[in-house]
Amino acid sequence: MLLDLSEEHKEHLSFLPQVDSAVVAEFGRIAVEFLRRGKLNVSSDTVQHGVEGLTYLLTESSKLMISELDFQDSVFVLGFSEELNKLLLQLYLDNRKEIRTILSELAPDLPSYHSLEWRLDVQLASRSLRQQIKPAVTIKLHLNHNGGHNTSILQTDPATLLHLVQQLEQALEEMKTNHCRRVVRNIK
């Protein structure tokens, strides 16, 4: 599987053949450090674009678990020298496990569904209005989060609930498209 680098990322990496291999190794170290700390205080656009390009190259390659051959083929398309290609490959091989660990730590810890209880309440009349029909749906949502349980109580009218159901069904249908499948596969 080859990486599909955008023109912007190719441009960010285009300065690498013009610098010494020690500088490329340092940029690689900075890119990994950027992944560790999440910020980089650099004023030079060239350095910043170079680090961003290397960061993107390393994170995408690590995320997709690209083989050595596929990584070499992906970098070969950029037109770098053989020495630079070997240096980038070594940088990738040395740091891909750590990058995957960092990326897994950055993934959000979201609550998951446990159970749902619901009740339909209908107010037929009140003291002031004799013939009033006012339906309300009460939902008790139980979620698992960080090993504990969290409960939320929601109340809505049936029209809003119907609209919510339609939106969720539309989202589920959209998840079946090829584009969404690719995105989900690359997130994992």
C-alpha positions as CSV (number, residue, x, y, z in Angstrom):
1,M,0.0,0.0,0.0
2,L,1.5,3.3,-1.1
3,L,1.0,6.6,0.7
4,D,-0.9,9.2,-1.3
5,L,0.9,12.4,-0.3
6,S,-0.9,15.6,-1.3
7,E,0.9,18.3,-3.2
8,E,1.2,20.4,-0.1
9,H,3.0,17.6,1.8
10,K,5.3,16.9,-1.2
11,E,6.1,20.6,-1.2
12,H,6.8,20.5,2.6
13,L,9.3,17.7,2.0
14,S,10.9,19.1,-1.2
15,F,13.7,20.9,0.7
16,L,15.1,17.6,2.1
17,P,17.4,16.8,-0.9
18,Q,19.0,20.2,-0.5
19,V,20.2,19.7,3.1
20,D,22.8,17.4,4.7
21,S,21.7,14.0,5.9
22,A,22.5,15.1,9.5
23,V,20.0,17.9,9.1
24,V,17.4,15.4,7.9
25,A,18.1,13.2,10.9
26,E,17.6,16.2,13.2
27,F,14.4,17.1,11.5
28,G,13.2,13.5,12.0
29,R,14.1,13.7,15.7
30,I,12.3,17.0,15.9
31,A,9.2,15.5,14.2
32,V,9.1,12.6,16.7
33,E,9.6,15.1,19.5
34,F,6.7,17.2,18.1
35,L,4.6,14.1,18.3
36,R,5.6,13.5,21.9
37,R,5.0,17.0,23.2
38,G,2.4,18.2,20.7
39,K,3.8,21.7,20.2
40,L,6.8,23.2,18.4
41,N,8.0,26.8,18.9
42,V,9.8,27.5,15.6
43,S,9.6,30.7,13.7
44,S,11.1,29.6,10.4
45,D,8.5,28.5,7.8
46,T,10.9,26.1,6.1
47,V,11.7,24.3,9.3
48,Q,8.1,24.3,10.4
49,H,6.9,22.9,7.0
50,G,9.7,20.3,7.0
51,V,8.8,19.1,10.4
52,E,5.1,19.1,9.6
53,G,5.9,17.1,6.4
54,L,8.0,14.6,8.2
55,T,5.5,14.3,11.0
56,Y,2.7,13.6,8.5
57,L,4.9,11.1,6.6
58,L,5.8,9.2,9.9
59,T,2.3,9.3,11.4
60,E,0.5,8.1,8.3
61,S,3.1,5.4,7.7
62,S,2.9,4.2,11.3
63,K,-0.9,4.4,11.4
64,L,-1.2,2.3,8.3
65,M,1.7,-0.1,9.4
66,I,3.3,0.3,6.0
67,S,6.0,-2.3,5.2
68,E,9.6,-1.3,4.5
69,L,9.1,-1.8,0.7
70,D,5.9,0.3,0.6
71,F,7.6,3.1,2.6
72,Q,10.5,3.1,0.2
73,D,8.2,3.2,-2.8
74,S,6.2,6.0,-1.2
75,V,9.3,8.1,-0.6
76,F,10.9,7.2,-3.9
77,V,8.0,9.0,-5.7
78,L,9.3,12.2,-4.0
79,G,12.5,12.0,-6.0
80,F,15.0,12.1,-3.1
81,S,18.5,10.7,-3.3
82,E,19.2,7.1,-2.3
83,E,21.0,8.1,0.9
84,L,18.1,10.4,1.9
85,N,15.6,7.6,1.2
86,K,17.6,5.2,3.4
87,L,17.8,7.8,6.2
88,L,14.0,8.3,6.1
89,L,13.4,4.6,6.1
90,Q,15.7,4.1,9.1
91,L,13.9,7.0,10.9
92,Y,10.6,5.3,10.2
93,L,11.7,1.8,11.3
94,D,13.3,3.2,14.5
95,N,10.3,5.2,15.6
96,R,7.1,3.5,14.2
97,K,6.3,1.6,17.4
98,E,6.7,4.7,19.5
99,I,4.6,6.7,17.1
100,R,1.8,4.2,17.2
101,T,1.9,4.2,21.0
102,I,1.7,8.0,21.0
103,L,-1.2,8.0,18.5
104,S,-3.1,5.5,20.6
105,E,-2.7,7.6,23.7
106,L,-4.0,10.7,21.8
107,A,-7.2,8.8,20.8
108,P,-10.2,10.2,22.7
109,D,-11.7,8.0,25.5
110,L,-15.4,8.2,24.7
111,P,-18.3,6.8,26.8
112,S,-20.0,3.7,25.5
113,Y,-23.6,2.6,25.5
114,H,-24.8,0.3,28.3
115,S,-28.6,0.5,28.4
116,L,-31.6,2.6,27.7
117,E,-34.9,3.1,29.5
118,W,-37.8,5.1,28.2
119,R,-41.3,6.2,29.2
120,L,-44.0,8.0,27.3
121,D,-46.0,10.6,29.3
122,V,-49.1,12.2,27.9
123,Q,-50.8,15.1,29.7
124,L,-54.5,15.0,28.6
125,A,-55.8,18.0,30.5
126,S,-54.9,20.6,33.1
127,R,-56.9,22.8,35.3
128,S,-56.9,25.7,32.8
129,L,-57.1,23.7,29.6
130,R,-59.6,20.8,29.6
131,Q,-58.7,19.2,26.3
132,Q,-54.9,19.5,25.9
133,I,-52.7,16.7,24.6
134,K,-49.1,17.2,25.5
135,P,-46.9,14.1,24.9
136,A,-43.4,13.8,26.3
137,V,-40.8,11.1,25.9
138,T,-38.5,10.6,28.9
139,I,-35.2,8.7,28.2
140,K,-32.8,7.4,30.8
141,L,-29.5,6.6,29.1
142,H,-26.9,4.5,30.9
143,L,-23.3,4.9,29.7
144,N,-20.0,3.2,30.6
145,H,-17.1,5.6,31.0
146,N,-13.6,4.9,32.5
147,G,-14.9,1.7,34.2
148,G,-17.8,3.5,35.9
149,H,-21.5,4.0,35.0
150,N,-22.9,7.4,34.0
151,T,-26.7,8.1,33.8
152,S,-28.3,10.9,31.9
153,I,-32.0,11.7,31.8
154,L,-33.4,13.4,28.7
155,Q,-36.9,14.6,27.9
156,T,-38.2,15.6,24.5
157,D,-41.4,15.7,22.5
158,P,-42.1,12.9,19.9
159,A,-41.5,15.2,16.9
160,T,-37.9,16.0,18.0
161,L,-37.3,12.3,18.9
162,L,-38.5,11.3,15.4
163,H,-36.1,13.9,13.9
164,L,-33.3,12.5,16.0
165,V,-34.0,9.0,14.9
166,Q,-34.0,10.0,11.2
167,Q,-30.7,11.8,11.6
168,L,-29.1,8.8,13.3
169,E,-30.4,6.4,10.6
170,Q,-29.0,8.8,8.0
171,A,-25.6,8.7,9.8
172,L,-25.7,4.9,9.9
173,E,-26.4,4.8,6.1
174,E,-23.6,7.2,5.5
175,M,-21.2,4.9,7.5
176,K,-21.8,2.2,4.8
177,T,-20.3,4.4,2.0
178,N,-16.8,3.6,0.7
179,H,-15.5,6.9,1.8
180,C,-16.5,6.5,5.4
181,R,-15.2,2.9,5.5
182,R,-11.8,4.2,4.3
183,V,-11.8,6.9,7.0
184,V,-12.7,4.5,9.8
185,R,-10.1,2.0,8.6
186,N,-7.4,4.7,8.6
187,I,-8.4,5.9,12.1
188,K,-7.9,2.5,13.6
